[in-house]
């Protein structure tokens, strides 16, 4: 099912990863931990609450993190939830990085 909302990404991608981490075995990818998935869910809910359009894709990184990315015209945004709980935001215009910052989301943690 294609993700049209942040809730779709939570329900059909992130929660499924938590229920079935073995799906990453054949991809040589470290599955995201429960705490990383919960942090990604909290970030998705916060972005939804702020009216940020949903990510075009959500993918695991090879080390147990999660990446949300979204493209709008020539702009490309990435939210990277690292396996250690750090969250970074990157914004590109065409191929130029125009913004990079670490996002403090302690209020999202359990």
N, C-alpha and C positions, 0 to 999 in steps of 0.2 A: 504494500500500500504506500503510495507516495505521501510524503509529509507535507501537509499544507499549513500546519500550525505548529507552534512549539509543543502543544499537547500531543500532537501526532508523533513528533520526534521522541517525546518521553515515552508514550505508550507503546509504539511499534519498533523503537530502536533501543533506547537506553534500558528500559525495563526488560526487554528480551535479552540483552547482553547479560544482565544480572541473573536472569533465570537459566541461561544456557551459555556459560563461559566456554564450554568445550568447542563451540563453533569456531573458535580462533586457532585450534590445534593445527589444522591443515594450512593455515596462512602464515605460520611462523611469527605470530604476533602474541605478545604477552597480553592476556585479557585484562581489561580494567578491573580494579578491585571494587568491592562494594562501596567503599568510601569515595572512590573517584567517581563512580556512577552517581552516587547520591549528591556529590558536589556538582556534577554536570546537570542533574535534574534541578537542583536549587538555582543554578545559573540560568537555565532555560526558563524557569518560572519567573525569575527576576527580570530577565530580558523581555519576556512576554508582558509582564506587568508594566514595564516601561514603554511598551508599544513598539519595541524593536521588531522588525519583520523577522520571521523564522529563518533559520539557516537553510541554505540550499542542500547541504549535506552534513552528515555527522559521521565521522570515521574514527576508528581507534588508531592511535599512533603505535609504533612497534614496541614501545616500552611500557605500555599499560596506561597511557594517557588517552584523552579524547579531544578531538578537534571539531569545532563547528566552523563552517565557512559559508560565506554569503557574497554573492556578486550582484551589483546593481550598476548597470552601465559600465563605465570604466573603473568604478570603485570595487575593491575586493576587501572584505573584512574576515579576520580569523580570530576566534577565541580558542586558545589552547589550554586545556586543563591538563597539567603535567601530573605524572604519577605521584609526585610528592605533595600535591595539593595546591601548587602555585598555578595561578591563572594569568595568562598573558593575552593582551589584545594587540593586533596588528592591523593597520589599515594601509592599503596600497591604492595608488592612482596609476592606472596602466601598470607598469612594472616597477614604479618607484615607491619605496616605503616612505609614507608620510607621517605615520604615527605608530609608536610602539610604547606600551606601558604594561606594567604589572597591575593587576586589579586586586585590590584588597576586598576580599569577600568573606571575611571572618564572620560576618553576621549571617552568612548562608550555611555555615557549618552546624552540625548537630551539637 
